[in-house]
Amino acid sequence: MSRAHEKYDVFIGLEIHIHLKTESKMFCSCPARYGDDPNVNVCPVCMGYPGALPAVNERAMELGYLVARALGCQTAKTTSFARKNYFYPDMPKNYQISQFAEPVGLNGMMEAGFDDGIRGIRIHDVHLEEDAGKMIHAGDVTLLDYNRAGYPLLEIVTEPDLRSGEETEAFLRSFQRLVRYLGVSDGNMDEGSMKCDANISINLPGKGLGTKVELKNMNSPRFVRLALNHEIERQAKVLDGGGSLVQETRLWNENRDITETMRRKEAADDYRYFPEPDIPPFRPDEAFMAGVETSLVELPLARKNRMAQEYHLTPEQADFLHDEKSTADFFEETVQAGADARTVAAWLSSDVRKLCNREQISLAQSPLTSARMGSLLNLISSGKISGKIAKKVLDMVFTENADPEAIVKKQGWTQISDPAELQTIVDAVLHEHSAVADAVRDGDVRQRGWLMGQIMRASDGQAAPNVANQVLDKALGL
């Protein structure tokens, strides 16, 4: 954490933009699709041709209201669009259609977990707008790809309630998790479907907000943390030296780990907002709002706390399981089918997680289903296979995309529970390691566990531990 925290109050507010998961753009029917060839998803509307009229994407409106509702905002009974007049070199019509006076949501709150506990971060507003295109700089030539021009964007503006780069990184990760739970955006900053600009000011304690500086060009929560902590130190040095700060926009240079001046910051008046004449106000009816309510889900933090309490999970298990909605769903589906919750959590957070990392896939992309997980755990609890064999079975579920019971049957891995068959294995182990067996009989019980390990090894892990222990104790006269 920045040393400037010791002397100055720090105020950080965010402007988060997310691409909404819609089939088409915000004001036309062009595909909203990432990765296509440049300039193939364009039309007269998103290219700004004279006479082309925009039409609002109703699905984008639904998703905008859904996020506003999830953030506890006052949702608008009437919302409208405006033209934001500012030179956009990557926007064909050189203005952006956005919301200004009547956004979809106002005055919300999002709770997030920080090092010092859970705290609410106030949400100033949630509003819809369209994205600009993409500029590609190649030497002294700039190429323009307008595929992204007109993408439906949702901007979430927070109040300056964050206090450090670390807090901001934690909040952004919580926000990513929230929009993924809602299914409104994939929240990938590296692909540009989520962007974050940060407004930061510092001041002496009790003096309120200082001069605001906006930071841009940060494409991961980690870079947001680094940029903010650097900027806190930079501003502190200016004030410590008797200088004054300038309201401006600065870019994060990830190669040099510094912020650099981009331009003097514009005020809202500089954008010359005025009502969009081609789009009438939107007034959601009861059916629309009922659909929004139906789309609400249990939010990540609430789910984490509930699962930890309901299933008696460790904080680490609850944190891992709630991180992705698909993992939390998988866990609860397996438990509801009859598996022990702590056992499921332990397998998912250890062996299953390792295999997913090895294959470089998520749990949702893996061949392991909740039904297969339940089947595997049932094989263990019923005594048909040991925990050691179960690990081999799980590995083959991933490599062969097969059911656990079919794998056990094919490989002949059913646990040996016949005392007579186990007696033969135990006798062979005690004969081979007679000195150790005699030591155990003479009272050195510490080596008994080693003998049990040899029995499991001799049986290729198939000996039923409870039966094998009984046969071993009888053979040793214990």
Backbone hydrogen bonds, N-H to C=O, Kabsch-Sander energy under -0.5 kcal/mol:
donor,donor_aa,acceptor,acceptor_aa,energy
5,H,2,S,-1.2
6,E,3,R,-1.7
7,K,4,A,-1.3
8,Y,4,A,-2.9
9,D,203,N,-3.5
11,F,201,S,-2.7
12,I,162,L,-1.8
13,G,199,N,-2.7
15,E,197,D,-2.8
16,I,14,L,-0.5
16,I,156,I,-2.8
17,H,195,K,-2.6
18,I,154,L,-2.1
19,H,193,S,-3.2
20,L,152,P,-2.3
21,K,184,V,-2.7
22,T,20,L,-1.8
25,K,30,C,-1.9
26,M,150,G,-3.2
32,A,23,E,-2.2
33,R,31,P,-1.1
36,D,33,R,-0.5
40,V,37,D,-1.0
42,V,40,V,-0.8
47,M,43,C,-1.9
48,G,45,V,-1.3
49,Y,44,P,-2.7
52,A,49,Y,-1.8
55,A,27,F,-1.6
57,N,26,M,-1.8
58,E,56,V,-0.8
61,M,57,N,-1.7
62,E,58,E,-2.3
63,L,59,R,-2.3
64,G,60,A,-2.4
65,Y,61,M,-2.5
66,L,62,E,-2.1
67,V,63,L,-2.3
68,A,64,G,-2.2
69,R,65,Y,-2.6
70,A,66,L,-2.5
71,L,67,V,-1.9
72,G,69,R,-1.5
73,C,68,A,-2.7
74,Q,106,L,-3.4
75,T,73,C,-0.9
76,A,104,V,-2.3
79,T,282,F,-2.6
80,S,102,E,-1.3
82,A,98,S,-3.7
83,R,274,F,-3.0
84,K,82,A,-0.5
84,K,96,Q,-3.3
85,N,83,R,-0.9
85,N,271,Y,-1.8
86,Y,84,K,-0.9
86,Y,94,N,-0.5
88,Y,86,Y,-0.6
91,M,88,Y,-1.8
94,N,91,M,-1.9
96,Q,84,K,-1.9
98,S,82,A,-2.8
98,S,96,Q,-0.6
104,V,126,V,-0.7
105,G,126,V,-1.8
106,L,74,Q,-1.4
107,N,124,H,-1.9
108,G,123,I,-2.1
109,M,71,L,-3.3
110,M,121,I,-2.4
112,A,119,R,-2.1
114,F,117,G,-2.5
117,G,114,F,-2.0
119,R,112,A,-2.4
121,I,110,M,-3.0
122,R,120,G,-0.5
123,I,108,G,-2.2
124,H,122,R,-0.6
124,H,157,V,-2.4
125,D,157,V,-1.3
126,V,105,G,-2.4
127,H,155,E,-2.5
129,E,153,L,-2.2
130,E,97,I,-1.3
131,D,151,Y,-2.1
133,G,90,D,-2.5
134,K,145,D,-2.6
136,I,143,L,-3.1
137,H,135,M,-0.6
138,A,136,I,-0.6
138,A,141,V,-3.4
141,V,138,A,-1.7
143,L,136,I,-3.3
143,L,141,V,-0.5
145,D,134,K,-2.8
146,Y,144,L,-0.6
149,A,146,Y,-0.7
150,G,131,D,-2.8
151,Y,148,R,-2.4
153,L,129,E,-2.8
154,L,18,I,-2.1
155,E,127,H,-3.3
156,I,16,I,-3.0
157,V,125,D,-2.6
157,V,155,E,-0.5
158,T,14,L,-2.5
158,T,156,I,-0.5
159,E,122,R,-2.5
161,D,159,E,-2.7
162,L,12,I,-2.0
168,T,164,S,-2.0
169,E,165,G,-2.4
170,A,166,E,-2.2
171,F,167,E,-2.5
172,L,168,T,-2.5
173,R,169,E,-2.1
174,S,170,A,-2.0
175,F,171,F,-2.6
176,Q,172,L,-2.8
177,R,173,R,-2.0
178,L,174,S,-2.0
179,V,175,F,-2.3
180,R,176,Q,-1.8
181,Y,177,R,-2.3
182,L,178,L,-2.2
183,G,179,V,-0.9
184,V,179,V,-1.7
185,S,179,V,-1.0
189,M,187,G,-0.9
192,G,189,M,-0.7
193,S,188,N,-1.6
194,M,188,N,-1.0
195,K,17,H,-2.8
196,C,218,M,-0.6
197,D,15,E,-2.3
198,A,215,L,-1.7
199,N,13,G,-3.3
200,I,198,A,-0.5
200,I,213,V,-2.7
201,S,11,F,-2.0
203,N,9,D,-1.9
207,K,204,L,-2.2
213,V,200,I,-2.2
214,E,248,E,-2.7
215,L,198,A,-3.1
216,K,250,R,-2.3
219,N,217,N,-0.6
224,V,220,S,-1.9
225,R,221,P,-2.0
226,L,222,R,-2.4
227,A,223,F,-2.9
228,L,224,V,-2.4
229,N,225,R,-2.4
230,H,226,L,-2.1
231,E,227,A,-2.5
232,I,228,L,-2.5
233,E,229,N,-1.7
234,R,230,H,-2.5
235,Q,231,E,-2.8
236,A,232,I,-2.2
237,K,233,E,-2.1
238,V,234,R,-1.8
239,L,235,Q,-2.4
240,D,236,A,-2.9
241,G,237,K,-1.6
242,G,239,L,-1.7
243,G,238,V,-2.4
248,E,212,K,-0.6
248,E,246,V,-0.6
249,T,263,R,-3.7
250,R,214,E,-3.4
251,L,260,E,-3.3
252,W,216,K,-1.9
253,N,251,L,-0.6
253,N,258,I,-3.3
254,E,252,W,-0.9
256,R,253,N,-0.6
257,D,253,N,-1.6
258,I,253,N,-1.3
260,E,251,L,-2.7
262,M,249,T,-3.0
263,R,249,T,-1.6
265,K,247,Q,-1.1
270,D,267,A,-1.3
271,Y,267,A,-0.5
271,Y,268,A,-1.3
272,R,269,D,-1.2
274,F,83,R,-1.1
276,E,81,F,-2.2
279,I,276,E,-1.0
282,F,79,T,-3.5
283,R,281,P,-0.5
289,M,285,D,-2.1
290,A,286,E,-2.4
291,G,287,A,-1.9
292,V,288,F,-1.6
293,E,289,M,-2.3
294,T,290,A,-2.1
295,S,291,G,-1.3
296,L,292,V,-0.6
296,L,293,E,-1.0
303,R,299,L,-2.6
304,K,300,P,-2.7
305,N,301,L,-2.2
306,R,302,A,-2.3
307,M,303,R,-2.9
308,A,304,K,-2.3
309,Q,305,N,-1.8
310,E,306,R,-3.3
311,Y,307,M,-2.5
312,H,308,A,-0.5
313,L,308,A,-1.2
318,A,314,T,-2.6
319,D,315,P,-2.2
320,F,316,E,-2.2
321,L,317,Q,-2.9
322,H,318,A,-1.9
323,D,319,D,-0.6
323,D,320,F,-0.8
328,A,324,E,-2.2
329,D,325,K,-2.9
330,F,326,S,-2.3
331,F,327,T,-2.6
332,E,328,A,-2.3
333,E,329,D,-2.6
334,T,330,F,-2.2
335,V,331,F,-2.2
336,Q,332,E,-2.6
337,A,333,E,-1.0
338,G,335,V,-2.0
339,A,334,T,-1.7
344,V,340,D,-2.5
345,A,341,A,-2.7
346,A,342,R,-2.2
347,W,343,T,-2.3
348,L,344,V,-2.7
349,S,345,A,-2.3
350,S,346,A,-0.7
350,S,347,W,-0.6
352,V,347,W,-2.6
353,R,347,W,-0.6
353,R,348,L,-0.7
354,K,350,S,-2.4
355,L,351,D,-2.0
356,C,352,V,-2.3
357,N,353,R,-2.3
358,R,354,K,-2.4
359,E,355,L,-2.4
360,Q,356,C,-0.8
361,I,356,C,-2.2
365,Q,362,S,-0.5
366,S,362,S,-0.8
366,S,363,L,-0.9
369,T,367,P,-0.6
373,M,369,T,-2.4
374,G,370,S,-2.4
375,S,371,A,-2.1
376,L,372,R,-2.4
377,L,373,M,-2.2
378,N,374,G,-1.9
379,L,375,S,-1.9
380,I,376,L,-1.3
381,S,377,L,-2.7
382,S,378,N,-2.2
383,G,380,I,-1.5
384,K,379,L,-1.4
385,I,379,L,-1.7
390,A,386,S,-2.3
391,K,387,G,-1.4
392,K,388,K,-1.1
393,V,389,I,-2.5
394,L,390,A,-2.8
395,D,391,K,-1.9
396,M,392,K,-1.9
397,V,393,V,-2.0
398,F,394,L,-1.6
399,T,395,D,-2.0
400,E,396,M,-3.0
401,N,397,V,-1.2
407,I,403,D,-2.0
408,V,404,P,-2.5
409,K,405,E,-2.2
410,K,406,A,-2.4
411,Q,407,I,-2.6
412,G,408,V,-1.1
413,W,408,V,-2.1
415,Q,384,K,-5.2
416,I,462,Q,-3.7
417,S,415,Q,-0.7
422,L,418,D,-2.4
423,Q,419,P,-2.2
424,T,420,A,-1.3
425,I,421,E,-1.2
426,V,422,L,-2.9
427,D,423,Q,-2.8
428,A,424,T,-1.7
429,V,425,I,-2.1
430,L,426,V,-2.6
431,H,427,D,-2.2
432,E,428,A,-2.1
433,H,429,V,-2.0
434,S,431,H,-0.9
437,A,433,H,-2.1
438,D,434,S,-2.7
439,A,435,A,-1.9
440,V,436,V,-2.1
441,R,437,A,-2.3
442,D,438,D,-1.7
443,G,440,V,-1.6
444,D,439,A,-2.6
445,V,443,G,-2.0
447,Q,444,D,-1.5
448,R,445,V,-1.4
449,G,445,V,-0.5
449,G,446,R,-0.6
451,L,447,Q,-1.8
452,M,448,R,-2.2
453,G,449,G,-1.9
454,Q,450,W,-1.7
455,I,451,L,-1.9
456,M,452,M,-2.2
457,R,453,G,-2.1
458,A,454,Q,-2.6
459,S,455,I,-1.6
460,D,457,R,-1.5
461,G,456,M,-3.7
462,Q,459,S,-1.7
464,A,416,I,-2.9
468,A,464,A,-3.1
469,N,465,P,-2.3
470,Q,466,N,-1.5
471,V,467,V,-2.4
472,L,468,A,-2.5
473,D,469,N,-2.6
474,K,470,Q,-1.9
475,A,471,V,-2.1
476,L,472,L,-2.2
477,G,473,D,-0.7
477,G,474,K,-0.6
478,L,473,D,-2.7
